[in-house]
Amino acid sequence: MIFTATELKDAYILDLEQRTDHRGFFARYFCAQEFEAHGLKPVVAQCNLSYNYKKGTLRGMHYQLQPAAETKLVRCTKGAIYDVIIDMRPDSPTFLQHIGVELTAENRRALYVPEMFAHGYQALTDDAEVIYQVGEFYTPGYERGLRYDDPFFNIQWPVEVTEISEKDLNWPLLSMMRVGESEVVSASV
């Protein structure tokens, strides 16, 4: 695997190191030892599959608080998505910064999402399928979210939002929420 650090502390883009011959190619897309060597959490508690009927479908922005904070390894296996992460760790040098990465079935790229990062994505094609390995069990009492269209972040989604859940549509704006258990964030951050 080829690990490329992003501008957000502890978040990585992973590309396959393909071994190609006349049959096609072989590549490792997860290895606990390689994750540990890069300081990443290699635990997989759940594997999730998400299928999106329509281009423009948006899911996110989700994260979980400690002690149920999740890591994620996200890969698009059919179609294409625009994947966005936001650093929600108050003590991080990249606190409240975000990046977006295009993940497609063709580029076979993955995004490693550290604990306490809000995560969401938008389907760029009809029939987009996403698989992600998660490092902690889904724990509803620790779940938090951010509005996908929060003006504080000004995320530039590539296409018009065509589908979104009521839950995702109604997450609070950053200026109205607590980031951690005792940390309050204001719009002036």
Residue pairs with C-beta under 8 A, 6 or more apart in sequence:
1 14
1 15
1 16
1 17
1 27
1 28
1 29
1 30
1 31
1 34
2 14
2 15
2 16
2 17
3 12
3 13
3 14
3 34
3 38
4 12
4 13
4 14
4 15
5 11
5 12
6 12
6 13
6 99
6 101
7 94
7 97
7 99
8 85
8 87
8 94
8 97
8 98
8 99
8 117
9 87
9 92
9 93
9 94
10 39
10 40
10 92
10 114
11 85
11 87
11 99
11 111
11 112
11 113
11 114
11 117
12 38
12 40
12 111
12 112
13 101
13 109
13 110
13 111
13 112
14 29
14 73
14 109
14 110
14 111
14 112
15 107
15 108
15 109
15 110
16 25
16 27
16 28
16 29
16 108
17 27
17 28
18 25
18 26
18 27
19 25
19 26
19 27
27 108
28 34
29 75
29 108
29 110
30 44
30 73
30 133
31 42
32 42
33 42
35 41
35 42
36 42
40 71
40 112
40 114
41 71
41 114
41 115
41 135
43 71
43 135
43 136
44 133
44 134
44 135
45 134
45 135
45 136
45 137
46 133
46 134
46 136
46 137
46 138
47 131
47 132
47 133
47 134
48 131
48 132
48 134
49 129
49 130
49 131
50 59
50 129
50 130
50 131
50 132
51 127
51 128
51 129
51 130
52 59
52 79
52 81
52 123
52 126
52 127
52 128
52 129
52 130
52 163
53 126
53 127
53 163
54 123
54 126
54 162
54 163
55 123
55 124
55 125
55 126
55 128
55 159
55 162
56 122
56 123
56 159
56 160
56 161
56 162
56 163
57 122
57 123
57 128
57 161
57 162
57 163
57 164
58 120
58 121
58 122
58 123
58 148
58 157
58 161
58 163
58 164
58 168
59 120
59 121
59 122
59 164
59 165
59 168
60 84
60 118
60 119
60 120
60 121
60 145
60 146
60 148
60 168
61 84
61 86
61 118
61 119
61 120
61 145
61 146
61 147
61 148
61 168
61 171
62 118
62 119
62 120
62 143
62 144
62 145
63 69
63 70
63 88
63 116
63 117
63 118
63 119
63 143
63 144
63 145
64 70
64 136
64 138
64 139
64 142
64 143
64 144
65 116
65 142
65 144
65 180
65 181
66 115
66 116
66 142
66 181
67 142
68 136
68 137
68 139
68 141
68 142
69 115
69 116
69 136
69 142
70 113
70 115
70 134
70 135
70 136
70 138
71 112
71 113
71 114
71 115
71 134
71 135
71 136
72 111
72 112
72 113
72 119
72 132
72 133
72 134
72 135
73 110
73 111
73 112
73 113
73 132
73 133
74 83
74 103
74 110
74 111
74 113
74 119
74 121
74 130
74 131
74 132
75 103
75 108
75 109
75 110
75 111
75 130
75 131
75 132
76 83
76 103
76 104
76 105
76 128
76 129
76 130
77 105
77 129
77 130
77 131
78 105
78 127
78 128
78 129
79 104
79 105
79 123
79 124
79 125
79 126
79 127
79 128
79 129
80 102
80 103
80 104
80 105
80 106
80 123
80 124
80 125
80 128
81 102
81 103
81 104
81 121
81 122
81 123
81 124
81 128
81 130
82 100
82 101
82 102
82 103
82 121
82 122
82 124
82 157
82 158
83 100
83 101
83 102
83 103
83 111
83 119
83 120
83 121
84 98
84 99
84 100
84 101
84 119
84 120
84 121
84 122
84 155
85 98
85 99
85 111
85 113
85 117
85 118
85 119
86 96
86 97
86 98
86 117
86 118
86 119
86 146
86 153
87 94
87 95
87 96
87 97
87 98
87 114
87 116
87 117
88 95
88 96
88 116
88 117
88 118
88 144
88 179
89 95
89 114
89 115
89 116
89 117
90 179
90 180
90 183
96 152
96 153
96 174
96 185
96 189
98 153
98 155
100 155
100 156
101 109
101 111
102 109
102 124
103 109
103 110
103 111
103 121
103 130
104 124
113 119
115 135
115 136
118 144
118 145
118 146
120 148
120 168
121 130
122 157
122 158
122 159
122 161
124 158
124 159
144 177
145 167
145 168
145 171
146 153
146 171
146 172
146 173
146 174
146 177
147 169
147 171
147 172
147 173
148 155
148 157
148 161
148 164
148 168
148 171
149 155
149 161
150 173
150 174
151 173
152 173
152 174
152 175
152 187
152 189
153 174
173 187
174 185
174 187
174 189
175 185
175 186
175 187
177 185
178 184
178 185
179 185
